[in-house]
Each structure stands twice: as C-alpha cells, then as structure tokens.
Amino acid sequence: MSNAPVDTGRRKFLTATTAVVGGVGAAAVAVPFIKSWNPSAKAKAAGAPVEVDLSKVEPGQLIRVEWRGKPVWVVRRTQEIIDQLTTINDQLRDPSSQEPQQPAYAAGEERSIKPEYFIAVGLCTHLGCSPTYLPDSFGEQVEGVKSGFFCPCHGSKFDMAGRVFAGVPAPLNLVVPKHHYVNDTTVIIGLDEGESA
C-alpha cells in the first residue's frame, strides 16, 4: 500500500472532464434520436391535402388518388345513377348516413357536396379490402341496381353513394373524407372549406 499523497485537484479535473465529455456524447446521441420522432418529409406529404382536377372525368368514370396512404375514389355519377339512389333505401343498412362516416355536409342519400361527384375512401369498412367498382354489372350482386361497389374479400356491397347494403359483413358506409371545391373542376381532398393545411 502506497502512502503517496492523493492529488485531489487532478481527480476533480478528471471527474469534471469525464462528465463534460459524457454530457456532450449524450447530447450527440439524443438530438438525432429525438429528431427521429418527427415525421419525415415523405410522411408529411402523404398526409397533405390532395388537389384533383375533375375536368377530364367522364360520366360514369372512377378515378383513384392517394391521400394519407389510402386510395380515394372520385366518381362522376350520371343523372340515372343519382336518381336511383332514392329507390333502394329499403335495402340499405344506413340509407340516411346517420353513422358519422362522413362530414355533416356529405350526409344524406347522395353523401356528397355536388350530386354529380361522389368522393370516398376506397376501403371496405369490414376488414379494409378495396372493393371493385362495377359500373355496369352490379346487377349480378343486387338485382335491379346497375352500378355499385363489391368487396371481393367477404362479399360486402355498397351503392353509388358508398352506402352499405343490409345483410353483408361491412357494418358501416364507406368513409367520405373532408373535401371542398375550389371551382367547378377542382376539388381539394383532406380539407374543409376555409381550413388551411
């Protein structure tokens, strides 16, 4: 055992230096770690509103866009399709859209701001499969109904306003996202009128 005097000044210096270096190292690790909690630019863009040009959408045509990583349908309904919406209410689970699957301005039989255009998230409310648009052959699924959406996963059926037929696995109508029209041919999906991104 050595009886040499202990240099307390040196010990304090080394302890302080180690603490400072350790603190700098912890900060160097913490900053990128905390930054990783923020959404990436790609994730922010995926949740951003989507502008859709309707000028080239033909009557009866469905176009798909992506919003928040989900398929969104925009269908230009014909007057014949719009007229048929009121004739099938007795076959539907929620014909007046009482369940909150849409903004208040899109409730009711048409489930849209403009009757000509139907906008919905293209995912079945049963297990999230994407239904198939049947513009002319939906009558094979529901007698007397020309057009609609059929989910091939478990057989759920939706009319041209995304309202679910009774007696199928899907419990709710298709989701109608927030949206508003900038002009006659442009719709913004993901924002209500007056809302900012």
N, C-alpha and C positions, 0 to 999 in steps of 0.2 A: 504494500500500500504506500502510495507516494504522499508525502506531506507538502507538496508544492502548493503555493498559494493559487486560489481559483481566480481567474480573470473575469469578474462579473461584467465588466464593460463589454468585453468581447462576446460573452454569452448573450447579453441583451441585444447587441448589434446583430448577431446571427439569428436570434429569435425574431427580431423585427424584420430583417431581410427576408427570412423564410415566409413570414406572414404576408408581406407585401407581394412577393412572387406568387404565393398561393392565391392571394386575392385577385391578382391580375389574371392568373390562369383560370380561376373560376369564372371571372367576368368574360374571358375569351370564349369559354365553353357555353356560358349562359346566354349570351347575346344571340348566336345562331339558333340555339335551342328555342328560345322564346320567339324569335322571328319565324320559326317553322310552324308555330301555331296559327299564324296569319294565313288566310287563303292565298293561293298562288294567283298570278295574273290570269292564268287559264281558268281557274275556278271562279274568279270574279267575273270573267267574261261569260262563263257558262250560265251564271245566274242573272246576267244582264237582260234587259228587255230586248225583244226581237221585233224589228220592223219588217212587215210583209207587204209586198206590192200585189194588189189584187187585180190589177188592170188586165192581166192575161189569163185569169182563171175563167174557164168556160163553164156554162151552166151544167150542173151535174158532176163537175170535176172536183177531186180532192187533192190538195197539195199538203205536203208534210214539211214542217220546220222543226228545229230543235230548240227547246227552251229549258234551261236548268237540267240538261241531260235527258229530257223526256221528249218523246215525239208529240207534236201538237198538230192536229188536223185543222185545216181550213177548207170547208166545203161550200161551194156555191150551189145553193138549193134552187131548184126550179119552182115555179108557182104551183105546179102539180104536187110536188113534194110538200110544200108549205101547207097547201090545202088539206093534204091527207093527215097532217099532224093532229088535227082535232077529231078525226074519225076513229082513232084507235085507243082513246083514253081508257076504255074499259079493259084493255089487255095489258096495261102497264102497271108497274108497282108504285110509281110515284109520278103520275101524269102532270101534276101542277108544280113539280120541283119544290116540294116542301122541305126536303133534306138540304142542308147547306153545301151542296156540291158545286155552287156557282155564286158569283156576286149577285146582290139583290137586283141589279139592272138586267140580269140574264135569267131570272126565274120565270116560271110560266111554261106554257106549251112550246113556244119556239126556242126558249133558252138562248136568246141572242139579242144584241142591240139592234141589228138590222136583220129582218127576217130572211133576207137573201143569203146571208153568210152565217154558217154555224162553225164555231171555234171550240175545240175540246182537246183535252189531253188524251192521246190515243192509247190509253192503258185501261184494261178491264178492271172494274172495281172488286173483282173476286180475288184473283191472285196476281194481277199485274201483267198478264199476257197482252199482246197487241191484237185487238180484233181486226178482222178483214172487212174492208168496205165492199159491199155488194150493191152496186148502183142499179143493176137490172135483174138480179137473180135472188134477191132476198125473199121472194115469194116461196122459194123452196123451204125456207126456215119458218116463215109466218105467212099463212095463207092470206092473200089479198093485200099484202104490203109489198110494194115493188122494190123499195130501196131500204137499206139499213146496214148495221154492223153486226157481224157474227164473230164470236170469240171461239176459235177452233180448239182451245185448250180444254174447256169444260162445257161449251155449248151455250154460253150466255148470249143474249140477243139484245140489241139496242136499236131504237128507231132513229130517224134522221135529225132528232134533237138530242140524241145521246141518252134518251130515257130508257131505262131497263124494262124489259118485258117481265111479267109475273111468271113465277114457276121456274126460274133459272137460278144458277148458283150466285150470280152477282147480286149483292144486296143493295147497291146504290146506282144512281145515274152516273154517267161519265162526268168527270170534273171539267168545268168550264173555267179557264184561267181568267185573271183580271186582264182586261184589254180596253182599248178605246181607239176610235177612228180619228186620224189626223185630217183626212179629207175623204172624198168618195172612193178613192182607190188605195188608201194606205191605212193599215191597222198596226198598232203597237201592242204586242202581246207581253204581258208581265207588269203593266202599269195601268192604274185607273187614270181617268182624265184629271189633269191638274197635279198628278203625282210626279215627283222627279226621281231619276234613277240614283 
